[in-house]
Amino acid sequence: MGVQPCDQARPTIECPTILSQTMDLLKCGDKPFNGVFTPPKFWLKFAGVEDVKCWAEPPIGQWISYFCLLLAELISFILGAIYYLGMWKPVRRGAHYLDEFEPKLPDEQWPKVDVFICHYSEPSEETVDTLAACMNLQYPPHLLHIFILDDGYCKTKWTKGNPVPTIELNKGVIEKAGDLRQEVAQFMYDRVCDPNDDMELYAWRKLHSSANLPMESRPRVVNRADCAVGSFRDDYRYSGLPHVTFVGRVKPPTHYSKAGNINNACYNEGANGRYVVILDNDMQPHPKFILATLPFFFDSEDRALKNKYSCCTGGCNKVARMCCASCKIAGVPEEKISYCSKQCFDNAMHSSSALHRRQVNGTMSEKPNKGSSKRILYCMTCNNVTNNQGVCKTCMHPTNNPDLEDGLAHSSSPYSDAVKDNAVAFVQTPQYFRDCVQFQIGDPLGHRNATFYDAIQTGQDGYDCASFAGTNAIFRREALDSIGGIQYGSLTEDCYTGQQLCAMGWKGLYFRKDFEGEMSERIRLAEGLIPDNVASSLAQRKRWAKGNFQIMLMNKKKNYFDKEWTKPKVSVPPKPKSGNFMRKVFYINCTIYPVGSLCALLFFYITLYFLYTGYAPIYFSGLKLLYALVPKLLIQGALSALSNRTVENNDVVRSQEAWFVYAFTHTTAVLETFWWKLTGKEAAWFVTGSSSRGSLTELPNVIVYFGHVFGLVWALIRFFATYNSQQTSHGASLLVASLMMGLFIATKLGPSVRMSIQEYFGWSYHSLTDQGNFFGQSMIAFGLVFISLWVYIEKPSSNPF
């Protein structure tokens, strides 16, 4: 821009000559860049305009379009490079079910599992359906504890100076969503009670109820006060069934929403399972969910190499944990010098054996000086020296949390889920959704999010840094305890929690069970519901974008936890020595992706300005446009095809549409996050499905869509009426370029705008699908409008040429 000839047919002619010999209305000058800037000669030569004498002077709107294009391309290039770099090493994991291990996993090693069903103001029947699915999980019922965490059961009113709040039922939520506590009681009553029993439901529920509420004489009744000040609780414990617990959290003044709800269950309500499954209220797990995901905590790529020898002491067949240091240095095979404990080492009298004496006599590993006996044993796991008791301090971290179920690393078993053998913190599974009308019409709002779950997650999983998506995940409780539970400070507490765990050295894995193996063995590990309208989808995506961008700007040193609460001391893995760079790449990609939506808004302006004025955003002389853009587009297309090779083509198209659909939403989220950073205030956000139809948040997309549609018509009319007769520019080629850009954006916004119109007027989602019911009958009308405007605008010319 700024170096375009005034008359492309006569670039070497002076401006007065051109202006005197043309009927076009031209703005020209004898200097490039409107006379503001004089570029160097090499730049003019590179642009192919070194011989131009008369330069076009673009209007201010065209200059804005030009700089918008440069900014959009710069942002797209940076974010694209980060995205494609994250696809460097994608993996797809497979695993046996826990009950299919060979040899079998010993009964005493089956861990206790807690299941958290998180609820706020969603319909209670959805939560009860999820409870029913959890009751059908194929897992020993005595090792399964299901928590229904109701965050909307009661509300608190706090007065200044009073440490005890006023607690009352949240009637607004209960009237809207239903009484979940009563629904859970009814569900359990129908399961365990005789139909002929005369006891009323309310009286039966009271037998299982308890309340832990603050009083003036005892204002603190919880272990951890940052997530709750008390609770209402119902416990249903029956033989042959999982233990079911309803918890109605009594919230503190700052309650941290879902993160506080989960932490309250972990640290105030006695959840002591070794593993925790986290589910949203509508996400119903497959019966084999736990059996399919737990193996990743027992399976380790290098455990088989670490524990491949049996104890050499006669009569002991336990797995060896240590070996003689001197003999190992001398090169004696480890299978001949390995022992399960210091006691077995002493019982075998290895130090007095001929084998040991031969090695000592031939090496300098043992000197007859004081303290030589301390260097007698090596740990076979980490190769560090053990202490006098034969205990490796690196591997054998004591746990001081008596409430948490003990670790299950038994030396006599070939399996172990101890942290020293396996550093997996969580296994994230995809979010699948049950079939609905939106999927039948092609998923216009991109709810499947397949590029994230089938491409981005697999790329991050290649470096053991998969993202925690907030639901459909199973956690090692020790991992949560190591960082103090679900993290605070961001609306997307899930993403931040996963990043904190990976930064500590824990592994985050991603696993789907519906991709490989026999078709009969492919299952969806959990399925849920999608937001039921456009406004709800926009609100949900805004919360995601705002929360992720908050992670980038938040003060990560701020302590949000209760200062009187002591974090449990648990085993933690060593910090990884490699992969730090890729973890930073994933961190940046997850947190700044909303900024990329600014490019879509810039493209909206560029295209609209091009359609209505005919001024292109950029000028290239000759074929330089091909040299510049074609290689870039081909490389970008190849990278996209490679990174999204496991994503269905329709889902790739939907992800492109979603980029435009949520552009205004994401940009608003970025601006609100900056406001939050500057002022410390954040706007209220909606729960999934709570926004009403016909929201004003849909209006920008509708306006931009119809702006492009009318712009297409206007570009054609302007071309045939006036632009085609101009002598100094490429009329037809620029028309085609503007039409291509306008059609591209209109087709991307069209499906979602159609849904907005359908919802506003109360029409079916199957309407306006171009089945002859509207557009087919209206083409003549559109044609008449086009011709009439053409005739009205066209001005006859007396120019014989």
Sequence and secondary structure as in RCSB ss.txt:
>XXXX:A:sequence
MGVQPCDQARPTIECPTILSQTMDLLKCGDKPFNGVFTPPKFWLKFAGVEDVKCWAEPPIGQWISYFCLLLAELI
SFILGAIYYLGMWKPVRRGAHYLDEFEPKLPDEQWPKVDVFICHYSEPSEETVDTLAACMNLQYPPHLLHIFILD
DGYCKTKWTKGNPVPTIELNKGVIEKAGDLRQEVAQFMYDRVCDPNDDMELYAWRKLHSSANLPMESRPRVVNRA
DCAVGSFRDDYRYSGLPHVTFVGRVKPPTHYSKAGNINNACYNEGANGRYVVILDNDMQPHPKFILATLPFFFDS
EDRALKNKYSCCTGGCNKVARMCCASCKIAGVPEEKISYCSKQCFDNAMHSSSALHRRQVNGTMSEKPNKGSSKR
ILYCMTCNNVTNNQGVCKTCMHPTNNPDLEDGLAHSSSPYSDAVKDNAVAFVQTPQYFRDCVQFQIGDPLGHRNA
TFYDAIQTGQDGYDCASFAGTNAIFRREALDSIGGIQYGSLTEDCYTGQQLCAMGWKGLYFRKDFEGEMSERIRL
AEGLIPDNVASSLAQRKRWAKGNFQIMLMNKKKNYFDKEWTKPKVSVPPKPKSGNFMRKVFYINCTIYPVGSLCA
LLFFYITLYFLYTGYAPIYFSGLKLLYALVPKLLIQGALSALSNRTVENNDVVRSQEAWFVYAFTHTTAVLETFW
WKLTGKEAAWFVTGSSSRGSLTELPNVIVYFGHVFGLVWALIRFFATYNSQQTSHGASLLVASLMMGLFIATKLG
PSVRMSIQEYFGWSYHSLTDQGNFFGQSMIAFGLVFISLWVYIEKPSSNPF
>XXXX:A:secstr
    BSSTT TTS HHHHHHT  S   EESSSGGGT    HHHHHHHT TT  SEE   HHHHHHHHHHHHHHHH
HHHHHHHHHHTTSS        GGG SS   GGG   EEEEEEESSS HHHHHHHHHHHHT SS GGGEEEEEEE
TTSEEEE  TT SS EEEE HHHHHHH  HHHHHHHHHHHHHS TT    HHHHHHTTEEEE   SS    SS T
TT SEEEEEEE  TTS EEEEEEEE  SS  HHHHHHHHHHHTS    SEEEEEETT EE TTHHHHHTHHHH  
TTHHHHT  B  STT  SB  EEEHHHHHHT  GGGSEESSHHHHHHTTGGGSHHHHHHHHT SS  SSTTGGGG
 EEETTT  B  TTS  TTT      TTS      TTSS    TTT  EEEEE   EE   HHHHTT TT TT H
HIIIIIHHHHHTTTB    SSSEEEEHHHHHHTTSS  SSS HHHHHHHHHHHHT EEEE  SSSSS GGG   S
EEE   SSHHHHHHHHHHHHHHHHHHHHS TT   S TT            SS HHHHHHHHHHHHHGGGGHHHH
HHHHHHHHHHHHH   S    TTHHHHHHHHHHHHHHHHHHHHTTTS HHHHHHHHHHHHHTHHHHHHHHHHHHH
HHHHS       TT S TT GGGHHHHHHHHHHHHHHHHHHHHHHHTGGG SSS HHHHHHHHHHHHHHHHHHHH
HHHHHHHHHHHT  TTSSSSSSSSHHHHHHHHHHHHHHHHHHH        
